Amino acid sequence: MSETHEMTAGGISAVISDHGAELVSLRDAAGEELLWQAGPEWPRHAPVLFPIVGRLAGDTLRHDGRAYPIGQHGFARDRRFAWIERSAARAVLRLEADAETRQMFPFPFVLDVTFAITADTLTVTSTVNNPGEDALPCGVGAHPGFRWPLADGVARTDHVIVFEAPETGGALAVEGGLLGEAKPLPFDGRTLPLTEALFERDALVMPGVASRSVRFVAQAEDGSVVRALTIAWDGYTDLGIWSKPGGAPFLCIEPWFSMASPVGWDGEFRDKPGILILAPGENRDFAWSVQIGW
């Protein structure tokens, strides 16, 4: 059985599960739930992605002449983490390599996930540590899903994402879970209007985003803000935005380091485009936060 831990500060609250070190609830000061509650359209809330982000060709990791089966987004989201620290405003969970992980991912690692809450902001930091004697190639990402619509009585089409900086690179097409050519996005300046049609072909995958934050905004008919969340990140280089094709009442805003394999690429994992490489003894932090506001 999984265990959960609740943190509160300034009226907002968050609940974390040791299954996958997953955030499973985020409520504002009025007690209103803002996180997607794992409905039938998608049975997760905010999984941690490790040691890969997206898919590898054939769901296979290739290393030194051997093939290792590993599913989309890796195994961390389905493993039970150990509690390292629990308090009213902070929690730390840890996953370490073991015999089971080595069947899928033949590298030693330590992954710590730290949650910290303040009056209006939750920050989640994934720390990847390489305790081994060789380089550690991996990917790491966040996958939080938020209510869409974000506020009752607001149409889904009256929501936008406002980027911190102009984004000109477009989004890579997703073909069978792998990445194809870049296509332009329907930006209005730094604002991306949200529609179900955006996700007809799966996620929007934006490599090398210039922004370090976005605002997810629910608007009234006159354009005023009904509710907004600011999602910021540090250490991550790429961004995924996803809702289930065909329509579902959630929106995922996902900071990543690394992405799925490009279509036609099936090489050594350490040579994968965009992969993170940690030297022996090296560790690195990847943080994202959500600020609740208007």
N, C-alpha and C positions, 0 to 999 in steps of 0.2 A: 504494500500500500504506500502511495506517495504521501508526503507530508507537505503542508503549506505553512507559510509564515506571513503575517500581516504587518505592514509598516504604515505609520501615519505621521503627518506633520502639517500643521497649519490647516487642518481640516481635510486635506486630500489623503487618500489611502491607496495602497498597492498590496496585492497578494502575490506571493511567489511560491511555486511548487518546486520540490527537489527533482521531480520528473522532468528532465531536460533543462533544469534551471530556468523554467519558463515563467514569465509574467502572465498571470491568469486573470487579474482584475486591476483596473485603475479607475478610481472614482473621484469626482470633484468634491468641493466642500459641501455641496448640496446632497451628496450621496448618489449622484447619477453616474451610471456606468458608461465609460468611454471606450473600453476595449471590446473587441469582438468576442462573443461568448461561445465560440467553438460549436456553431450550429452545424446542421447536416451538409451545408454547402462547402464547409471547410472545417475539419474537426480540431483545429488548433487555435491558439491565441497569439503567441509571440515567440515562436521557436528560435533557439540559438542554432546558427548554421556553422558546423565544423565537422570534419576537417576539409570539407569542400563546400563551395557555393554553387548551386545549380547542378547540372548533370555532367558526367564524363561520358564520352562516346562508349556505347555498349555497357554503360554502368560499370566500367572496369578501370581500375587504377593500375598503371603499368610502371613497374620499378625493378630495375636490374634484371630484366628478362623474365620476371614473374608477373602474373595477372591476379589482381585482388578485386573481388566483387564489392562494390560500394554503391549505395543508392543515392538518389538525388538529395542534395543538401547535407549529406553525411549522417553520422550516427549520434551526435551529441544530443539532438532533440528527443531521442528515444532512450537515453540512458539516465539512470538515477545518479544524481550528483550527491556528494557528501557535504553536509553543512559544516562550514568552517567558523562562521560567525553569524549570530542573530541578535538584533536589538530593535528598538522601536523605530530607528531611522536608517538602519543599515543591515545588509545581509551579504554574506559571501558564501559561494558554493564552489565545489571543485570536482573536476573529472580528470582522471589520470589514465594513461595507457595500461591495458591489461591483456590477458591472453585473447579475450574476445575481440578487442579493438584491433589487435595485430593481425587477425584474420582478414580484416578489411583495409587496414592502414598500417603498414609495417614500420612505424616510427614511434619512438618515445615522445611523450608530450605531457604537459600539465596545462589544463585550461581552468582558470578561475573566472567566475562571473560575479561581479559586485554590484549590488543595488543600493542606491542612496537616495533618500527623499528629503526634500525641503518643502517650504510652504506652498509652492506651486509647481515644482519640477521633480520629475523622477529621472535619475541618471543610471544607465546600465553600462558597465565597463567589462569587456572581455579581455583578459590578459592571457596571452599565449606564451608559454615558456618552453624552451627546448633544453631538456636535461641530458640529452644524448651527446655522443661524440662526433656525430655527423650532422650535416645541414638538415633542417626540418622544412620541407615544402608543405604548404597548406593554404587553405582559404578560410576566412572567418566572416560571418555576417549576422545581421539582425533582421528579423522578419515580423515586426509588430503589426497587428491588424486592428484597425479602428472602426468604430461604427460609421456606416455611410448609408443614410444621412447621419451626420454628427449631432444634429439637434432635431427634436420632434417638430413636425410641421413644416420642415424645410425639404423641398424636393431634392432628389439626388443631383439633378442637373443644375441646382443653385449652389454648387460647391466648386471651389477652385483650389489649386495648389499654387502658391506664390513662391518663386525661387528667390534666394538671396541675391544671385548674380545672373546675368544673361547666360542662357544655355543654347549653344549653336550646334552641338554635335548630333542631335537627334537621338533616336533609340534603335538599338539593334533588334532585328527581327528574330523571333524565336521559332525554330523549326524542329519539331520533335524534341523539344527540351534543349536543343543546341542553338548556337548563335549564328545568325546570318548577317546580311548587309544592314547598314544603318539607314533609317528612314526618318524624315523630318517629323517633328511634333507640332501640333496646332497651337503654338504659343501666341499669346497676345502680350507682347513685351516680355515680362518675366512671369506672366500668369498663364497657367495651363488649365483651361476649363475642363471639368470632369464629365464624361459621358460613358455609358456602357460600351459604346462603339470603340473606345480607346483600347479595350481589352479583348476584342474579338479574336485576336491572334495570340493571346496569352499576355505575359508581362511586358512592361516597358523597361528595357534594360539600357541604362545610361552609363557608359564607361567614362571615367575621368571627369566627373562633374566638377564644374567651377564652384558651385555653391557649397557652403558648409551648413546650410539650414534651409528649411522650407516651412511655409505656413499652410496648414490644411484648414480651409475656411468655409463655414456654412453662412450663406448670405440671405438676407431678406430680399423681397422683391425690389426694394429701392436701392439695393446694393450695400446696405449697412451690414455690419458683422453681427451675426447671432451668436456664434461660438467659433473659437479658433484654437488650434493646437500648433505649437511651434516644435518641430522635430529638428534637432541639430545633431551633428556628429563630428568626431575628431579621430583621425587615424585611418578612417575608411576612405576609399578612393572612388567608389562606384555607387550607383543607386539603382534599385529596382522599385517599380511601382506596379502593383498588381491587384486585380480583383478577378474573381472567377469568370471566365467567358460565359456569356449568356445571362449575366446579371446575378449579383449577390449583395447583401447589405453590409459589406465590409470593404475597406480599402487598406492595403498594406503599403507602407512607406519604409523601404528597406536599405539602410546603408550597408555596403559590402566592401570587402577587400578580396578580389578575385570574382570570377563569374564562371558560367558554364563553358564547356569547350566550344570552340568555333566548329561550324559544320566542316567536315573533312579532316579534322585534326584528331589523331589518335596516337600520340607519342608518349615519351617518358613523362611521368607526372611532374618531375622537377623542371621540365622544359615547357610546361604548359604556359601559354600566354597569360600574363597578368598574375601569376602565382606569387604568393608570399614565400620568401626564403629567410629562415632564421638560422643564424650561425649557432654552433654549440655554445650553450650557456646563455644565449640571448633570450630576452623576453620583450614583448611589445603590447601596448595597451590600445584597445579600440573601443571608443565610447560613443554612445548615442543618448540623447535625452529628449524628453517630451515635457513641454511647459504648457500648462493649462491656462487659457486666458480668453480674452475677447479682442 
